[in-house]
Amino acid sequence: MDDRHSDGRFKLGKKGGPGRKPGGKSQALALVDKICGKAKNLKLLEKKLQAEFDRDPILFFKTIIIPLSPKPAPEPVEPDEVGFATMTAAESARAMDAATISSTSTVGDDIE
């Protein structure tokens, strides 16, 4: 437990949890960046990517282009749209209960 303070928190400067190897994904990406930064490797990569594209452009698009494309951020939901922003905590709880009860009722529940 050398990695922790007496209160159980991890000491500064120690990455990861106990027994976890340092580095990982960030070091691997840095290595890939270094490899791709060399002119001869970029030429080779271009040649190989062109060969894959020539072989099957649709498969190339699906397996190379789409995974590398940025994904759009989800639209944020404004609290006012939901309707709970102006309610007190008790009002919000009652509204959620009412919505849950009405969504779980079945046909004939309202017949006495």
N, CA, C and O of each residue as an XYZ file, in Angstrom:
448
protein
N       0.822     -1.195      0.000
C       0.000      0.000      0.000
C       0.861      1.251      0.000
O       0.442      2.279      0.532
N       2.040      1.194     -0.576
C       2.924      2.349     -0.660
C       2.354      3.443     -1.552
O       2.743      4.604     -1.431
N       1.427      3.081     -2.456
C       0.881      4.029     -3.416
C      -0.206      4.926     -2.827
O      -0.690      5.834     -3.503
N      -0.595      4.680     -1.568
C      -1.708      5.413     -0.977
C      -1.293      6.215      0.250
O      -0.345      5.876      0.958
N      -2.045      7.294      0.471
C      -1.902      8.064      1.703
C      -2.556      7.282      2.840
O      -3.223      6.275      2.602
N      -2.368      7.735      4.049
C      -2.948      7.039      5.207
C      -4.478      7.026      5.169
O      -5.107      6.153      5.767
N      -5.088      8.012      4.454
C      -6.555      8.043      4.365
C      -7.091      7.212      3.192
O      -8.298      7.182      2.956
N      -6.194      6.535      2.455
C      -6.630      5.654      1.379
C      -6.553      6.249     -0.007
O      -6.658      5.521     -0.994
N      -6.367      7.579     -0.108
C      -6.263      8.200     -1.434
C      -4.931      7.831     -2.073
O      -3.937      7.622     -1.377
N      -4.915      7.750     -3.425
C      -3.659      7.479     -4.120
C      -2.753      8.702     -4.054
O      -3.234      9.835     -4.081
N      -1.467      8.483     -3.969
C      -0.489      9.561     -3.951
C      -0.403     10.182     -5.342
O      -0.601      9.500     -6.348
N      -0.106     11.476     -5.392
C       0.052     12.177     -6.659
C       1.216     11.595     -7.448
O       2.206     11.132     -6.880
N       1.077     11.628     -8.752
C       2.153     11.147     -9.610
C       2.101      9.673     -9.896
O       2.921      9.168    -10.663
N       1.168      8.969     -9.308
C       1.019      7.535     -9.550
C      -0.195      7.328    -10.446
O      -1.326      7.595    -10.040
N       0.042      6.850    -11.667
C      -1.062      6.615    -12.586
C      -1.595      5.208    -12.411
O      -0.846      4.278    -12.111
N      -2.901      5.060    -12.602
C      -3.518      3.743    -12.549
C      -3.682      3.238    -11.138
O      -3.285      3.896    -10.177
N      -4.266      2.073    -11.022
C      -4.496      1.471     -9.719
C      -3.373      0.525     -9.367
O      -2.431      0.349    -10.139
N      -3.472     -0.078     -8.214
C      -2.429     -1.009     -7.789
C      -2.355     -2.213     -8.727
O      -3.383     -2.754     -9.134
N      -1.149     -2.623     -9.062
C      -0.944     -3.772     -9.937
C      -1.150     -3.471    -11.404
O      -1.011     -4.360    -12.244
N      -1.475     -2.244    -11.724
C      -1.720     -1.868    -13.116
C      -0.418     -1.362    -13.726
O       0.310     -0.583    -13.110
N      -0.138     -1.816    -14.942
C       1.086     -1.392    -15.612
C       0.959      0.069    -16.049
O      -0.115      0.483    -16.485
N       2.020      0.850    -15.942
C       1.967      2.245    -16.389
C       1.900      2.313    -17.907
O       2.309      1.380    -18.599
N       1.382      3.425    -18.417
C       1.347      3.619    -19.865
C       0.016      3.225    -20.438
O      -1.030      3.757    -20.065
N       0.071      2.286    -21.347
C      -1.163      1.794    -21.939
C      -1.504      2.506    -23.221
O      -0.642      2.734    -24.070
N      -2.782      2.860    -23.359
C      -3.318      3.393    -24.603
C      -2.609      4.675    -25.040
O      -2.298      4.829    -26.221
N      -2.353      5.584    -24.121
C      -1.734      6.851    -24.517
C      -0.317      6.641    -25.053
O       0.094      7.306    -26.004
N       0.429      5.717    -24.443
C       1.774      5.430    -24.948
C       1.716      4.742    -26.304
O       2.543      5.015    -27.174
N       0.753      3.857    -26.489
C       0.599      3.173    -27.771
C       0.253      4.172    -28.871
O       0.793      4.096    -29.974
N      -0.647      5.108    -28.573
C      -1.011      6.121    -29.566
C       0.165      7.045    -29.879
O       0.338      7.455    -31.027
N       0.962      7.371    -28.884
C       2.146      8.200    -29.114
C       3.137      7.470    -30.025
O       3.769      8.082    -30.887
N       3.264      6.163    -29.826
C       4.155      5.367    -30.670
C       3.651      5.317    -32.109
O       4.434      5.461    -33.047
N       2.358      5.115    -32.284
C       1.770      5.105    -33.631
C       1.977      6.453    -34.294
O       2.296      6.516    -35.482
N       1.799      7.532    -33.546
C       2.007      8.877    -34.077
C       3.455      9.067    -34.523
O       3.719      9.664    -35.566
N       4.385      8.555    -33.725
C       5.803      8.658    -34.056
C       6.112      7.871    -35.341
O       6.823      8.356    -36.221
N       5.567      6.655    -35.431
C       5.797      5.819    -36.608
C       5.219      6.472    -37.861
O       5.869      6.508    -38.906
N       3.997      6.987    -37.750
C       3.340      7.608    -38.907
C       3.965      8.956    -39.282
O       3.744      9.457    -40.384
N       4.731      9.530    -38.380
C       5.372     10.813    -38.656
C       6.604     10.703    -39.550
O       7.113     11.719    -40.024
N       7.085      9.494    -39.786
C       8.258      9.304    -40.637
C       7.831      9.276    -42.100
O       6.875      8.590    -42.462
N       8.546     10.027    -42.939
C       8.190     10.170    -44.352
C       8.097      8.823    -45.067
O       7.162      8.598    -45.836
N       9.062      7.918    -44.821
C       9.037      6.628    -45.520
C       7.824      5.796    -45.105
O       7.259      5.069    -45.923
N       7.426      5.900    -43.847
C       6.257      5.156    -43.379
C       4.956      5.724    -43.942
O       4.023      4.979    -44.240
N       4.902      7.051    -44.086
C       3.717      7.664    -44.679
C       3.548      7.230    -46.129
O       2.433      6.960    -46.575
N       4.649      7.162    -46.859
C       4.595      6.701    -48.261
C       4.107      5.258    -48.326
O       3.251      4.923    -49.145
N       4.653      4.404    -47.459
C       4.250      3.000    -47.430
C       2.774      2.871    -47.050
O       2.044      2.088    -47.658
N       2.336      3.634    -46.050
C       0.945      3.606    -45.628
C       0.025      4.064    -46.763
O      -1.023      3.464    -47.000
N       0.418      5.112    -47.450
C      -0.372      5.605    -48.588
C      -0.511      4.529    -49.659
O      -1.595      4.327    -50.206
N       0.587      3.843    -49.955
C       0.590      2.787    -50.975
C      -0.348      1.641    -50.568
O      -1.132      1.154    -51.382
N      -0.261      1.221    -49.315
C      -1.090      0.116    -48.826
C      -2.568      0.511    -48.758
O      -3.437     -0.286    -49.113
N      -2.858      1.730    -48.306
C      -4.239      2.190    -48.260
C      -4.825      2.297    -49.665
O      -5.988      1.959    -49.881
N      -4.033      2.760    -50.607
C      -4.498      2.843    -51.999
C      -4.823      1.455    -52.541
O      -5.819      1.283    -53.244
N      -3.989      0.459    -52.220
C      -4.225     -0.911    -52.665
C      -5.531     -1.449    -52.072
O      -6.299     -2.114    -52.767
N      -5.781     -1.166    -50.801
C      -7.032     -1.606    -50.173
C      -8.237     -0.918    -50.804
O      -9.270     -1.546    -51.037
N      -8.097      0.370    -51.077
C      -9.179      1.116    -51.718
C      -9.459      0.563    -53.112
O     -10.617      0.382    -53.489
N      -8.399      0.294    -53.881
C      -8.560     -0.237    -55.235
C      -9.222     -1.611    -55.227
O      -9.993     -1.935    -56.131
N      -8.925     -2.417    -54.213
C      -9.484     -3.766    -54.119
C     -10.998     -3.725    -53.866
O     -11.743     -4.467    -54.506
N     -11.459     -2.875    -52.951
C     -12.890     -2.810    -52.615
C     -13.187     -1.458    -51.964
O     -13.050     -1.315    -50.749
N     -13.593     -0.462    -52.764
C     -13.823      0.888    -52.223
C     -14.900      0.940    -51.123
O     -14.774      1.705    -50.167
N     -15.938      0.139    -51.260
C     -17.015      0.160    -50.256
C     -16.516     -0.407    -48.928
O     -16.765      0.171    -47.870
N     -15.818     -1.529    -48.984
C     -15.266     -2.118    -47.764
C     -14.261     -1.158    -47.129
O     -14.231     -1.014    -45.906
N     -13.454     -0.511    -47.935
C     -12.490      0.482    -47.445
C     -13.224      1.594    -46.698
O     -12.820      2.000    -45.608
N     -14.297      2.073    -47.298
C     -15.076      3.145    -46.676
C     -15.655      2.681    -45.344
O     -15.583      3.399    -44.347
N     -16.234      1.471    -45.329
C     -16.866      0.956    -44.109
C     -15.865      0.654    -42.998
O     -16.152      0.897    -41.826
N     -14.692      0.126    -43.354
C     -13.753     -0.322    -42.326
C     -12.677      0.699    -41.967
O     -12.089      0.618    -40.889
N     -12.413      1.649    -42.845
C     -11.351      2.636    -42.589
C     -11.930      4.033    -42.367
O     -11.669      4.659    -41.340
N     -12.706      4.515    -43.318
C     -13.180      5.905    -43.275
C     -14.196      6.130    -42.157
O     -14.042      7.056    -41.360
N     -15.234      5.290    -42.090
C     -16.287      5.503    -41.089
C     -15.739      5.440    -39.661
O     -16.052      6.327    -38.867
N     -14.935      4.430    -39.295
C     -14.425      4.426    -37.910
C     -13.552      5.636    -37.571
O     -13.489      6.038    -36.409
N     -12.885      6.216    -38.552
C     -12.027      7.371    -38.293
C     -12.784      8.691    -38.306
O     -12.262      9.707    -37.848
N     -14.008      8.690    -38.824
C     -14.794      9.919    -38.917
C     -15.274     10.345    -37.541
O     -15.664      9.506    -36.728
N     -15.247     11.662    -37.273
C     -15.746     12.134    -35.978
C     -17.245     11.889    -35.858
O     -17.981     11.998    -36.839
N     -17.681     11.564    -34.674
C     -19.094     11.332    -34.404
C     -19.725     12.634    -33.917
O     -19.120     13.351    -33.120
N     -20.939     12.948    -34.387
C     -21.575     14.184    -33.904
C     -21.928     14.070    -32.425
O     -22.302     13.005    -31.934
N     -21.802     15.176    -31.744
C     -22.154     15.204    -30.319
C     -23.668     15.119    -30.190
O     -24.389     15.691    -31.007
N     -24.158     14.416    -29.181
C     -25.614     14.351    -28.998
C     -26.172     15.722    -28.654
O     -25.510     16.543    -28.019
N     -27.391     15.948    -29.083
C     -28.057     17.219    -28.785
C     -28.316     17.310    -27.280
O     -28.877     16.382    -26.697
N     -27.921     18.401    -26.651
C     -28.201     18.527    -25.215
C     -29.694     18.732    -24.981
O     -30.370     19.381    -25.780
N     -30.191     18.191    -23.910
C     -31.592     18.370    -23.545
C     -31.658     19.504    -22.535
O     -31.066     19.442    -21.457
N     -32.374     20.513    -22.906
C     -32.519     21.659    -22.016
C     -33.499     21.298    -20.894
O     -34.534     20.685    -21.158
N     -33.193     21.663    -19.666
C     -34.088     21.332    -18.549
C     -35.514     21.834    -18.766
O     -36.468     21.188    -18.334
N     -35.668     22.985    -19.431
C     -37.000     23.544    -19.654
C     -37.841     22.637    -20.548
O     -39.058     22.555    -20.379
N     -37.200     21.953    -21.500
C     -37.918     21.065    -22.408
C     -38.522     19.890    -21.649
O     -39.603     19.418    -22.000
N     -37.853     19.426    -20.636
C     -38.332     18.294    -19.865
C     -39.485     18.727    -18.965
O     -40.403     17.947    -18.712
N     -39.441     19.953    -18.486
C     -40.514     20.471    -17.662
C     -40.258     20.414    -16.175
O     -41.101     20.851    -15.391
N     -39.115     19.887    -15.761
C     -38.829     19.769    -14.340
C     -38.044     20.958    -13.797
O     -37.859     21.067    -12.585
N     -37.582     21.845    -14.665
C     -36.710     22.930    -14.228
C     -37.381     23.876    -13.246
O     -36.740     24.386    -12.328
N     -38.669     24.105    -13.442
C     -39.353     25.069    -12.579
C     -40.066     24.401    -11.405
O     -40.719     25.085    -10.617
N     -39.955     23.086    -11.277
C     -40.628     22.373    -10.202
C     -39.729     22.230     -8.980
O     -38.503     22.237     -9.087
N     -40.348     22.103     -7.843
C     -39.592     21.776     -6.636
C     -39.248     20.287     -6.688
O     -39.756     19.568     -7.548
N     -38.413     19.831     -5.799
C     -38.040     18.414     -5.773
C     -39.268     17.534     -5.552
O     -39.403     16.488     -6.187
N     -40.159     17.949     -4.661
C     -41.370     17.164     -4.378
C     -42.283     17.124     -5.600
O     -42.856     16.081     -5.917
N     -42.417     18.260     -6.288
C     -43.257     18.304     -7.496
C     -42.674     17.415     -8.591
O     -43.407     16.709     -9.284
N     -41.356     17.456     -8.742
C     -40.701     16.607     -9.740
C     -40.930     15.138     -9.433
O     -41.215     14.357    -10.340
N     -40.812     14.748     -8.173
C     -41.013     13.359     -7.769
C     -42.443     12.915     -8.068
O     -42.660     11.816     -8.579
N     -43.431     13.778     -7.746
C     -44.838     13.431     -8.026
C     -45.071     13.300     -9.532
O     -45.776     12.395     -9.979
N     -44.477     14.202    -10.309
C     -44.648     14.155    -11.763
C     -44.030     12.877    -12.340
O     -44.610     12.249    -13.226
N     -42.859     12.497    -11.839
C     -42.222     11.268    -12.314
C     -43.034     10.044    -11.915
O     -43.179      9.108    -12.701
N     -43.566     10.049    -10.691
C     -44.419      8.936    -10.254
C     -45.643      8.835    -11.146
O     -46.010      7.742    -11.578
N     -46.271      9.954    -11.420
C     -47.477      9.959    -12.249
C     -47.161      9.460    -13.659
O     -47.943      8.706    -14.238
N     -46.029      9.873    -14.210
C     -45.637      9.435    -15.550
C     -45.360      7.936    -15.558
O     -45.715      7.242    -16.511
N     -44.733      7.440    -14.511
C     -44.432      6.009    -14.417
C     -45.709      5.198    -14.296
O     -45.867      4.170    -14.953
N     -46.619      5.664    -13.454
C     -47.878      4.948    -13.247
C     -48.695      4.931    -14.535
O     -49.254      3.895    -14.897
N     -48.771      6.067    -15.234
C     -49.575      6.122    -16.455
C     -48.947      5.305    -17.577
O     -49.669      4.778    -18.424
N     -47.630      5.188    -17.606
C     -46.983      4.409    -18.682
C     -47.036      2.915    -18.421
O     -46.839      2.128    -19.347
N     -47.301      2.497    -17.173
C     -47.333      1.068    -16.862
C     -48.752      0.543    -16.754
O     -48.946     -0.655    -16.545
N     -49.757      1.413    -16.891
C     -51.138      0.938    -16.793
C     -51.501      0.166    -18.053
O     -50.949      0.411    -19.126
N     -52.430     -0.765    -17.912
C     -52.863     -1.575    -19.044
C     -54.315     -1.256    -19.365
O     -54.990     -0.576    -18.592
N     -54.790     -1.738    -20.486
C     -56.162     -1.506    -20.901
C     -57.107     -2.086    -19.845
O     -56.938     -3.226    -19.411
N     -58.078     -1.312    -19.447
C     -59.039     -1.772    -18.473
C     -58.705     -1.391    -17.049
O     -59.529     -1.611    -16.162
N     -57.530     -0.825    -16.782
C     -57.145     -0.429    -15.431
C     -58.056      0.681    -14.896
O     -58.274      0.791    -13.689
N     -58.587      1.507    -15.818
C     -59.389      2.632    -15.367
C     -60.871      2.261    -15.169
O     -61.669      3.097    -14.746
N     -61.224      1.026    -15.471
C     -62.614      0.579    -15.304
C     -62.779      0.063    -13.880
O     -61.984     -0.752    -13.412
N     -63.787      0.527    -13.213
C     -64.021      0.103    -11.826
C     -65.128     -0.897    -11.749
O     -65.463     -1.364    -10.660
